[in-house]
């Protein structure tokens, strides 16, 4: 009888631990949620009057740092994926990078307009302080599509020689005709939320990415709304971790 009672007591304790664990997990998910947002970035150019569209699937993770209060980082963000390579037959390839314009700061620093904020900008998600958990849960509910305006487009570049990273040249939306021909212009762009796998294969366009270095590709300038500088690294083209 004593062994039976001991066995029942162990089972009861185990059930209690399981219930407490589930409650703890539920509370953590509610007060410190994590949102995984997978989206397809579509960019359409008009070439000689006909639409040419390129797409790439990327993923944004937004995490409520419940235990990061002392460091001040209550919201952390991570982007996985690769740049969009839009092939224009007979004209070359336009690369829509994973970098946003950021006046006065580098994209890898704490920058309000870093690439991890593309979804915020396109979908007009504003941070609701002090309830950060509510803010993160807004990403969990994203569905459908959000348009990207011309001034929200990530940094775009072309390469004189795709085998040489140092030949990168920035291409502004209004200068697509200069880079690829007078009959090429920006038409539209947008994000569509999805659950399909992340895109791969950027190394086929830019084989030097496979050396896994943090090489800077050069200095880029943009005159609107004010002059500033941008250093592009491998992370502007590929951010995939297993």
N, C-alpha and C positions, 0 to 999 in steps of 0.2 A: 504493500500500500504506500509505503514511504517513497519508493522509486516512482510509482505512478503519480503521486502528488508532486514530486520534484519535476517530472516530465511535463505535467500540466502547467506548473509554475514557469518553466522555461518557455513553453509555447505562449503563455500569456504575456511574459516579458517581451518575447520576440514580436508579438502582435502590437504591443504598446510602442515598441521602438519603430516598427514599420509605420504605424499611424502618425507618430511624432515626426518621423522623417518626411512623410507625405505633407504634413501640415507645414513643416519647415520649408520644404521645397515650394509649396504653394505661396507661402508668405514671401519667400525670396523672389519668386517669379513675379509677384505683384508689386513689391516695393523696389526691386532691383531687376527689372526686366531686361532681356536682350532681344533685339529685333534683327533678324536676318532678311534682308531685302534683296531679292534677285530681280534684275531688270534687263531689258534689251534696249540698247542704245541704237537708234536708227537715225542715219543722216542721209538726206536726199539732195543730190545736186541735179541741176538741169543742164544737160549736155546736148547742144544743138536742138534744143526744144523738147528733148525726151528726158524723163526722170531716170536717174541712176541712183539706186539706194544701196547702202552698206549697213550691216548690222553686227553687233557684238553683244554678248551676254556677260554682265559683270555682277558682282555681289557686294553690297554694303552691310556691314555689321555695326549696329549701334548698341552700346552697352551702358547701362546705368552703373557707375562705379560706386556702389553703396559703401564700400570700405575704403574709398579713396578720398574721403572728406579732408583729411589732413594735407593731402597733396593738391587739393583744389580741382582735381580732374574728375568731376562728377559724371561727365559724359565722355566716353571713348569711342573712337570710330576706326574701322579697318575696311579697306577696299581690296577685293581680290578680282583678278581678271587680266585682261590685256587690252591694248589700244585697238581701235577700229582701223582696219586697212581697207580703204575704199579704192578699188581698182577702176581706173578710167581707161578703157581699151585704146591703145595707141598714144596715150597721153601721160602715163605714169600712175603712181599711187599716192593718194592723199591719206595721211595718217592723222586720225583724231586721237590725240594722246590722252593719258590719264593725268592731266595737269590743268589747272584753271589759272586764269590771270589773278595775280595777287599783289596789288600795289604796295611797294615798300617792304615786302617780306618774301621769304622763300616758301615754296609750296610745302616743304617738309617741316617747317616750323609750325607754331600755333597760329594758323592763318584762318581768319573767318571764311575766306573764299577758297580754301583748299579743295582738291578734287572730291574729298569725302563729303563735301557739302553740295555736290551737284544735284542730288535728289531734293534737298531742302530748297535750293534755288528754283528748280524746275516746278516743283509741286507746291511752292509757297508755304513751306512748313516753318513756322516761327516758334522759337523756343519759349515755352511757357514756364517762367520761373515763379516760385521756387519748386514747383512740382515737376521734377525731372522725370519721374516715373511715368507720368501722364504723357510727357513729351515723347519718350521712347516708345510707348504703346501706340502712338499715332503711326509710327512706321510699320507696325504689325498689321495695321488695317489698310495699308495702301493697296489699291487695286486699279485696274484699268490703265490709263495712259496720262502722261503729262507732257505738254509741248515744251520745247527748248527754244528760246528766242535766239536771234543771231548774236546778241551781246552776252548770252549765257554759254555759248559754245566753248568747249575745252580748247586748249592750244592745238592748232593744226600745223603740221609740217609736211614737207616733201624732202626727198633726198636726191641730190644730183647723182649719187651712186649709192644704192641701198647697201652695198657691201662695206661702205665706209661711213661710220657714224658721224664723223666730223663734217660731212657734207650736208647735214640737216639745214633746212631753211624754213623759217616760220612763214606760214601762209595765212593772211587775214581773210575773213569771209568776203570782204569787198574786193580782195585782190585775187580771187580764184581765177578770173579771166587772164590776169597777167601770168599766173603760174602754169595754167593748163590750156589756155586758149580763150579767145574773146567770147566764145559761145558757151562758156562754162560759168554757172552762177549758183549760189546757194539757194535752195528751195525751201527745205524744212528740216526739222530735227525733233526728236522726242524720246521719252522713256516709256516703255511698256513693261509692266510688272508680270513676271513669269516664274515658272519653276523648272525650266529646262536647264540642262547642264551649262556650265561656264564655257565660253569659247576658248579655243586653243589654236595653235598654228602660226602665231605671229613670228616665230623663229624662221619660218619658211620665207617670209618677206625680209626679215632682218636677222641673218644668221649670227651676227656678232652679239646678239642678246644672250646666246648660250654660254658666254664666258663668265656670266654671273658676277660682273664687277659693278661698281657704283660710278663708273666713268661719267663725267659731265660732258654733255654733247655740245656745249657752247652757250654763248650769251644771246638772249633773245630780247627784243624791245617791242613795245607796243605804245603808240602815241595817244591812245584814247582810253580813259578820260585824262590821264596824265602819264608822262614817261616813267617807266620802271623796267626792271630787268628780271629775267627768268633764266635759271640754269636747269636744263633738262637732264635727267639721269635715266638709267635703265628703268627705274620705277615709273617713269612716264609712259613706258611701253609694255611693261609686264610686271604684274604683282600677283603671282600665283604661288601659294604655299600649300603643301600637302598636310 
